[in-house]
Amino acid sequence: MYTGGTEPAKAPETAKEFTDCYILERLFSTSLVVLVSIQFPRKLKVYHFKKGSEICNYSYSNTILSVKLNRYRLVVCLEENLHIHNLKDMKCLHTIRDTPPNPNGLMALSADENCYIAYPVSCSAGEVQIFDGKNLQNKLMIPAHNSPLAAMAFDNSGRMLATASEKGTVIRVFSLADSTKLFELRRGVIRNASIYSLTFSCNDKYLCTSSNTETVHIFKLDHQAEPPPDDGGYWSFMGRVFREGANMLPYPMTEMWKQERSFATALVPSSQCRKVATIASIGGETRVLVATEDGYLYIFNLDTYMGGVCSLERTHK
């Protein structure tokens, strides 16, 4: 639990306070940032960076592992607790206690006013608890994967949740209305991977994922259309054969056959370090942006019609 409210606000002494942090989160495109420094890993500081002023700081009983915020809530994740604050006055509204050990601080917060919070509820399986951060009550539990969770992300409207397990081969997207599985997306077949990030595009039409491999995968979230009517032709016959043949395979192979493959990929030169990826519109064009731990930003072109391998537009150091 946090241990006693705010301390008197003060301006940061130097920009070093920002460079020595290991957690830094910004409230969308505003001037409000929260940070946790390496020197004081149990203290959360809230800054207005344009004014150069510290608004408040909070201390907790254990190391802060992750922080998420939107316009209504700020959520602080410790290894076995989650603290939910009202962003306007930083009052602690609720504490979710005695969660399963979560050493990576895995959680997600939706951007909308519902303030849904997702966090793992098992150390051995990929079960996700969805907590209503607006009304401060449990909403639903999603049995997402057989293996422990590695990554989670809400879409921008707060209607869907994407999840990946430690195996990293399959990504699933669920409806938050009733926990229905909407999409099952296959990142790889043989090669397991550590998933570093899951990100929806602003229009929620694409899902981008990065991992410890060199490939960033972009999935197109289109609901699969119904099969075309059988006109008796060759391609209708072959389509029927494949569909019926898939249903005769063992269950794991049937599931693999039905999983959707990536719409596009981007190959990142810095393949060994951690990376995060997202999709943005720059100058009216759709781009894939990949930031790597070794200090590079790669910008790729995404062909929204054909997909395929994205071409590298430019690189920033």
C-alpha positions as CSV (number, residue, x, y, z in Angstrom):
1,M,0.0,0.0,0.0
2,Y,1.1,3.6,-0.4
3,T,2.4,5.1,2.8
4,G,1.1,8.6,3.3
5,G,0.0,11.0,0.6
6,T,1.9,13.8,-1.0
7,E,5.0,15.6,0.0
8,P,5.5,19.4,-0.7
9,A,5.8,20.1,-4.4
10,K,9.1,21.3,-5.7
11,A,10.7,22.0,-9.0
12,P,13.1,19.4,-10.3
13,E,16.7,20.4,-9.7
14,T,18.0,19.4,-13.1
15,A,17.0,17.5,-16.2
16,K,18.9,14.6,-14.6
17,E,15.7,13.7,-12.7
18,F,14.2,12.7,-16.1
19,T,17.2,10.9,-17.4
20,D,17.7,8.7,-14.3
21,C,14.2,7.3,-14.4
22,Y,13.2,3.8,-15.3
23,I,9.5,4.5,-15.6
24,L,8.2,7.5,-17.5
25,E,4.6,7.9,-18.6
26,R,3.0,10.9,-20.3
27,L,-0.7,11.7,-20.2
28,F,-1.5,11.5,-24.0
29,S,-0.1,14.8,-25.5
30,T,-0.4,16.9,-22.4
31,S,2.4,18.3,-20.2
32,L,1.7,15.9,-17.4
33,V,4.3,13.2,-16.8
34,V,4.8,10.7,-14.1
35,L,8.2,9.1,-13.4
36,V,10.0,6.7,-11.0
37,S,13.7,7.1,-10.6
38,I,16.4,4.5,-10.2
39,Q,17.5,6.1,-7.0
40,F,14.0,6.1,-5.4
41,P,12.1,3.1,-6.9
42,R,9.3,3.3,-4.4
43,K,8.5,6.9,-5.0
44,L,6.2,8.2,-7.8
45,K,6.6,11.8,-8.9
46,V,4.1,13.8,-11.0
47,Y,5.5,16.7,-13.0
48,H,4.2,19.5,-15.3
49,F,7.2,19.4,-17.6
50,K,6.5,22.7,-19.5
51,K,6.4,24.6,-16.2
52,G,9.3,22.6,-14.8
53,S,7.3,22.0,-11.6
54,E,6.7,18.9,-9.5
55,I,3.0,18.6,-8.7
56,C,3.2,15.9,-6.1
57,N,4.9,12.6,-5.1
58,Y,3.7,9.4,-3.5
59,S,5.7,6.7,-1.6
60,Y,4.8,3.1,-1.6
61,S,5.7,0.1,0.5
62,N,7.5,-1.7,-2.3
63,T,9.2,-1.2,-5.7
64,I,7.0,0.4,-8.4
65,L,7.0,-1.9,-11.4
66,S,4.7,-0.1,-13.8
67,V,2.4,2.9,-14.1
68,K,-0.5,3.6,-16.4
69,L,-2.7,6.7,-16.6
70,N,-5.5,8.2,-18.6
71,R,-7.6,11.4,-18.1
72,Y,-9.4,9.9,-15.1
73,R,-7.2,7.4,-13.3
74,L,-3.6,6.7,-12.5
75,V,-2.8,3.1,-11.7
76,V,0.4,2.0,-9.9
77,C,1.5,-1.6,-10.0
78,L,3.6,-3.3,-7.3
79,E,4.4,-7.0,-7.4
80,E,1.3,-8.0,-5.4
81,N,-0.8,-4.9,-5.3
82,L,-2.5,-2.4,-7.6
83,H,-3.2,1.2,-6.5
84,I,-5.9,3.2,-8.3
85,H,-5.7,7.0,-7.9
86,N,-8.1,9.7,-9.1
87,L,-6.0,11.7,-11.4
88,K,-7.6,15.1,-10.6
89,D,-6.5,15.1,-6.9
90,M,-4.3,12.0,-6.8
91,K,-6.5,10.5,-4.0
92,C,-6.1,6.7,-3.7
93,L,-9.6,5.4,-4.5
94,H,-9.0,1.7,-4.2
95,T,-6.3,-0.9,-3.7
96,I,-6.4,-4.3,-5.3
97,R,-4.6,-6.5,-2.8
98,D,-2.9,-9.9,-2.8
99,T,-2.7,-10.3,-6.5
100,P,-0.5,-13.3,-7.7
101,P,3.2,-12.4,-8.0
102,N,3.6,-10.1,-10.9
103,P,7.4,-9.4,-11.1
104,N,7.2,-7.7,-14.5
105,G,4.4,-5.3,-13.5
106,L,2.2,-6.5,-16.3
107,M,-1.1,-4.6,-16.6
108,A,-3.1,-2.4,-19.0
109,L,-5.4,0.6,-18.6
110,S,-8.0,1.5,-21.2
111,A,-8.0,5.1,-22.5
112,D,-11.7,5.7,-22.3
113,E,-13.8,6.9,-19.3
114,N,-14.6,3.3,-18.2
115,C,-11.0,3.0,-17.1
116,Y,-10.9,-0.8,-17.4
117,I,-7.8,-2.3,-15.8
118,A,-6.4,-5.7,-17.0
119,Y,-4.0,-7.7,-14.9
120,P,-2.9,-11.4,-14.6
121,V,-4.7,-13.5,-12.0
122,S,-2.5,-16.7,-12.3
123,C,1.2,-17.5,-12.4
124,S,0.7,-20.7,-14.3
125,A,-2.0,-19.8,-16.9
126,G,-2.9,-16.8,-19.0
127,E,-6.0,-15.7,-17.1
128,V,-6.8,-12.0,-17.2
129,Q,-9.0,-10.1,-14.7
130,I,-10.8,-7.0,-16.0
131,F,-11.5,-4.5,-13.3
132,D,-13.8,-1.6,-13.7
133,G,-11.7,1.4,-12.6
134,K,-14.6,3.8,-12.8
135,N,-17.0,1.9,-10.5
136,L,-14.2,0.1,-8.6
137,Q,-15.5,-3.4,-9.1
138,N,-14.6,-6.6,-11.0
139,K,-16.1,-6.8,-14.5
140,L,-15.1,-10.2,-15.9
141,M,-12.3,-12.8,-16.1
142,I,-10.9,-13.9,-19.5
143,P,-9.1,-17.3,-19.8
144,A,-6.9,-16.1,-22.6
145,H,-4.0,-18.6,-22.8
146,N,-2.7,-21.8,-21.4
147,S,0.7,-20.3,-20.7
148,P,1.4,-17.3,-18.4
149,L,0.8,-13.8,-19.9
150,A,3.5,-11.8,-21.5
151,A,1.7,-8.7,-22.9
152,M,-1.7,-7.0,-22.9
153,A,-3.2,-4.0,-24.6
154,F,-6.6,-2.3,-24.8
155,D,-7.9,-0.8,-28.1
156,N,-8.5,2.9,-28.1
157,S,-12.3,2.7,-27.7
158,G,-12.1,0.4,-24.7
159,R,-14.0,-2.4,-26.4
160,M,-11.3,-5.0,-27.0
161,L,-8.3,-6.5,-25.3
162,A,-5.3,-8.1,-27.0
163,T,-3.2,-10.7,-25.2
164,A,-0.1,-12.7,-25.8
165,S,1.5,-15.5,-23.7
166,E,5.1,-16.3,-22.8
167,K,5.2,-18.7,-25.8
168,G,4.5,-15.7,-28.1
169,T,3.2,-17.6,-31.1
170,V,-0.5,-16.7,-30.8
171,I,-2.1,-13.4,-30.1
172,R,-5.8,-13.2,-29.2
173,V,-8.3,-10.3,-29.2
174,F,-11.3,-10.4,-26.9
175,S,-14.5,-8.4,-26.6
176,L,-14.8,-6.7,-23.2
177,A,-18.6,-6.9,-23.4
178,D,-18.8,-10.6,-22.8
179,S,-15.1,-12.0,-23.1
180,T,-15.9,-13.4,-26.6
181,K,-12.7,-14.2,-28.6
182,L,-12.9,-12.0,-31.7
183,F,-9.6,-12.8,-33.4
184,E,-6.9,-15.4,-33.1
185,L,-3.7,-14.2,-34.8
186,R,-0.6,-16.3,-35.4
187,R,2.8,-14.6,-35.1
188,G,4.8,-17.7,-35.7
189,V,4.5,-21.5,-36.1
190,I,7.8,-23.1,-34.8
191,R,9.8,-20.2,-33.3
192,N,8.6,-19.0,-29.9
193,A,9.3,-15.4,-29.0
194,S,9.2,-13.0,-26.1
195,I,6.5,-10.4,-26.9
196,Y,7.6,-6.9,-26.0
197,S,4.6,-4.8,-27.1
198,L,1.1,-5.0,-28.4
199,T,-0.4,-1.8,-29.9
200,F,-3.6,-1.0,-31.7
201,S,-3.7,1.7,-34.4
202,C,-5.7,4.8,-33.6
203,N,-8.6,3.6,-35.7
204,D,-8.4,0.1,-34.2
205,K,-8.1,-1.5,-37.7
206,Y,-4.6,-2.8,-37.1
207,L,-2.7,-4.5,-34.3
208,C,1.1,-4.2,-34.1
209,T,3.4,-6.5,-32.1
210,S,7.1,-6.5,-31.5
211,S,9.3,-9.3,-30.0
212,N,12.9,-10.4,-29.5
213,T,13.0,-11.4,-33.1
214,E,13.8,-9.1,-36.0
215,T,10.3,-9.1,-37.3
216,V,7.5,-6.7,-36.3
217,H,4.1,-8.1,-37.3
218,I,1.1,-6.1,-38.3
219,F,-2.3,-7.7,-38.2
220,K,-5.4,-6.4,-40.0
221,L,-8.5,-6.7,-37.8
222,D,-11.1,-7.4,-40.4
223,H,-13.9,-9.8,-39.5
224,Q,-13.6,-12.7,-41.9
225,A,-16.2,-12.6,-44.6
226,E,-18.6,-15.5,-45.2
227,P,-17.4,-18.0,-47.8
228,P,-18.5,-17.1,-51.3
229,P,-21.4,-19.0,-52.8
230,D,-20.5,-22.3,-54.4
231,D,-20.8,-21.8,-58.1
232,G,-19.6,-25.3,-59.0
233,G,-16.3,-24.0,-60.4
234,Y,-12.8,-25.2,-59.7
235,W,-11.9,-22.6,-57.0
236,S,-15.2,-23.1,-55.2
237,F,-14.4,-26.9,-55.2
238,M,-10.9,-26.4,-53.9
239,G,-12.1,-23.9,-51.2
240,R,-14.6,-26.5,-50.0
241,V,-11.9,-29.2,-49.9
242,F,-9.6,-27.1,-47.8
243,R,-12.4,-26.1,-45.4
244,E,-13.6,-29.7,-45.0
245,G,-10.1,-31.0,-44.8
246,A,-9.2,-28.6,-42.0
247,N,-12.1,-29.9,-39.9
248,M,-10.8,-33.4,-40.2
249,L,-7.4,-32.6,-38.7
250,P,-6.5,-33.0,-35.0
251,Y,-7.8,-30.1,-32.9
252,P,-4.5,-28.2,-32.5
253,M,-3.9,-28.4,-36.3
254,T,-7.5,-27.3,-37.0
255,E,-7.0,-24.3,-34.7
256,M,-3.7,-23.4,-36.4
257,W,-5.3,-23.6,-39.8
258,K,-8.0,-21.2,-38.8
259,Q,-5.7,-18.6,-37.2
260,E,-5.0,-15.4,-39.2
261,R,-1.5,-14.6,-40.3
262,S,0.1,-11.2,-40.3
263,F,-1.1,-8.7,-42.9
264,A,2.3,-7.0,-43.1
265,T,5.8,-7.2,-41.5
266,A,8.7,-4.9,-40.8
267,L,12.2,-6.1,-40.5
268,V,14.2,-4.2,-37.8
269,P,18.0,-4.2,-38.0
270,S,18.3,-4.0,-34.2
271,S,16.9,-7.4,-33.6
272,Q,18.4,-8.4,-30.3
273,C,17.4,-5.5,-28.1
274,R,14.0,-4.6,-26.7
275,K,11.7,-2.7,-29.0
276,V,8.2,-1.2,-29.1
277,A,6.2,-0.7,-32.2
278,T,3.1,1.3,-33.2
279,I,1.2,2.5,-36.3
280,A,0.7,6.3,-36.9
281,S,-0.4,8.6,-39.6
282,I,2.4,11.0,-40.7
283,G,1.8,13.5,-43.4
284,G,-1.3,11.6,-44.4
285,E,0.6,8.3,-44.9
286,T,0.3,5.2,-42.7
287,R,3.6,4.4,-41.0
288,V,5.0,1.7,-38.7
289,L,7.2,3.3,-36.0
290,V,9.7,1.1,-34.1
291,A,11.7,2.4,-31.2
292,T,14.6,0.3,-29.9
293,E,16.4,0.2,-26.6
294,D,19.7,1.0,-28.2
295,G,18.4,4.5,-29.2
296,Y,17.0,4.1,-32.7
297,L,13.7,5.0,-34.3
298,Y,12.8,3.2,-37.5
299,I,10.0,4.5,-39.7
300,F,8.5,2.1,-42.2
301,N,5.9,2.5,-45.0
302,L,2.8,0.4,-44.6
303,D,0.8,-0.5,-47.7
304,T,-2.7,-0.6,-46.3
305,Y,-4.1,-2.2,-49.4
306,M,-1.5,-5.0,-50.2
307,G,0.3,-5.4,-46.9
308,G,3.5,-7.4,-47.3
309,V,7.0,-6.4,-46.2
310,C,7.1,-2.7,-45.2
311,S,9.9,-0.6,-46.8
312,L,12.2,1.3,-44.5
313,E,11.5,5.0,-45.0
314,R,14.1,6.5,-42.7
315,T,16.1,5.9,-39.5
316,H,16.7,8.3,-36.6
317,K,19.5,8.0,-34.0
